[in-house]
C-alpha cells in the first residue's frame, strides 16, 4: 500500500499501545477524548488521516462500556475524516463470553459488538485468543485472530518444565490444553467437573491422568473472578500435587480475584498484557508477558499487504 500507516489508541490500555508503536517504529497518533458533565464523549483525531491506513487499539478493559464507546466514536471519527482503511485492534474482544443464546430472551452480545464495529466503519478487526473462535463468523469483514500460545510456551520452556503436567480445568478446555502439552512435550491431565443437580455449581469429582507429586501447569484463556481456577487449585492440592502454576492470556482479575489468588497455593501466574493490570492487582506471583511485538508485526504485515499466517499458532 502506498498510503501512510497511523496508529491511535483509546484510554483502555495506553501502555500496550505505546509498546506496539515502539516495535512498529511509528509514533502513537494524537487524539483528544473529552468527557462532558452529562457523561457524553467527544473524540477528536488531531492529525490528518485522509486516505491513510489507520489502526485503532482498544482492548476491553474496565470501564468496559466506556471503552467500547471510545472505540466506536474513534472509528466513526476516522471514517468521516476520510481514512483509507480502519482496523479495530481489540486484543481482548468485548463481551467475548456472550457468544451464544444459552438462556431465553438474551442478546448474543459478541455478535452485537461485531455489528457495531462494522457499522462504525471498521474494515478489519484484529484480536487475540477469542473465548470462542466461532466469534469470527459474526463478522462480514476480515478478522485476524492472533494467539498467544507460542509466547506462553516459550516462557515455560525458558524457566524449565521438569516433572510438569499440563492440566485442563475441564473437558471443554482439553483440546486447547492438549495443544500446549504437545508443544511443551508434557503429559496432560483433565479434571472431571460435574454438576450434581440443577441448583448446585459444578464440582470437581475426578482427574484423568497422573498429577500426584508433580508440578501442575494450568492453562486457560482468561481469569475473571478467579472462582474456577481456585476450585482447580483446591482439587489439585487434594490430589497431592507438588506445585501449582497457572497461565492465561487475558487477566481480567475482576473484584477481589487478585487477592484470592495471592492467598492461594498458586506459586506463579503468567499472563499477557492484553488487559491493563493496575498496580494493586500485581500480586507477587504475577509474571506479565507482552504481546506488543506480535501485534506490531501483524499491523505492519497487514499494512504492507503481506501474509500474517506465520504469526498464527494452533492454541
Rosetta blueprint (number, residue, H / E / L):
1 X L
2 X L
3 X L
4 X L
5 X E
6 X E
7 X E
8 X E
9 X E
10 X L
11 X L
12 X L
13 X L
14 X H
15 X H
16 X H
17 X H
18 X H
19 X H
20 X H
21 X H
22 X H
23 X H
24 X H
25 X L
26 X L
27 X L
28 X E
29 X L
30 X L
31 X E
32 X E
33 X E
34 X E
35 X E
36 X L
37 X L
38 X L
39 X L
40 X L
41 X E
42 X E
43 X E
44 X E
45 X E
46 X L
47 X L
48 X L
49 X L
50 X E
51 X L
52 X L
53 X E
54 X E
55 X E
56 X E
57 X E
58 X L
59 X L
60 X L
61 X L
62 X L
63 X L
64 X H
65 X H
66 X H
67 X H
68 X H
69 X H
70 X H
71 X H
72 X H
73 X H
74 X H
75 X H
76 X H
77 X H
78 X H
79 X H
80 X H
81 X L
82 X L
83 X E
84 X L
85 X E
86 X E
87 X E
88 X E
89 X E
90 X E
91 X L
92 X L
93 X L
94 X L
95 X L
96 X L
97 X L
98 X L
99 X L
100 X L
101 X L
102 X L
103 X L
104 X L
105 X L
106 X L
107 X L
108 X L
109 X H
110 X H
111 X H
112 X H
113 X H
114 X H
115 X H
116 X H
117 X H
118 X H
119 X H
120 X H
121 X L
122 X L
123 X L
124 X E
125 X E
126 X E
127 X E
128 X E
129 X L
130 X L
131 X L
132 X L
133 X H
134 X H
135 X H
136 X H
137 X H
138 X H
139 X L
140 X L
141 X L
142 X E
143 X E
144 X E
145 X E
146 X E
147 X L
148 X L
149 X H
150 X H
151 X H
152 X H
153 X H
154 X H
155 X H
156 X H
157 X H
158 X H
159 X H
160 X L
161 X L
162 X L
163 X L
164 X E
165 X E
166 X E
167 X E
168 X E
169 X L
170 X L
171 X H
172 X H
173 X H
174 X H
175 X H
176 X H
177 X H
178 X H
179 X H
180 X H
181 X H
182 X H
183 X H
184 X H
185 X L
186 X L
187 X E
188 X E
189 X E
190 X E
191 X E
192 X E
193 X E
194 X E
195 X L
196 X L
197 X L
198 X L
199 X L
200 X L
201 X L
202 X L
203 X E
204 X E
205 X E
206 X E
207 X E
208 X E
209 X L
210 X L
211 X L
212 X L
213 X L
214 X L
215 X E
216 X E
217 X E
218 X E
219 X E
220 X E
221 X E
222 X E
223 X E
224 X L
225 X L
226 X L
227 X H
228 X H
229 X H
230 X H
231 X H
232 X H
233 X H
234 X H
235 X H
236 X H
237 X H
238 X H
239 X L
240 X L
241 X L
242 X L
243 X E
244 X E
245 X E
246 X E
247 X E
248 X E
249 X E
250 X E
251 X E
252 X L
253 X L
254 X L
255 X L
256 X L
257 X H
258 X H
259 X H
260 X H
261 X H
262 X H
263 X L
264 X L
265 X L
266 X E
267 X E
268 X E
269 X E
270 X E
271 X E
272 X E
273 X L
274 X L
275 X L
276 X L
277 X L
278 X L
279 X H
280 X H
281 X H
282 X L
283 X L
284 X L
285 X L
286 X E
287 X E
288 X E
289 X E
290 X L
291 X L
292 X H
293 X H
294 X H
295 X H
296 X H
297 X H
298 X H
299 X H
300 X H
301 X H
302 X H
303 X H
304 X L
305 X L
306 X L
307 X L
308 X L
309 X H
310 X H
311 X H
312 X L
313 X L
314 X L
315 X L
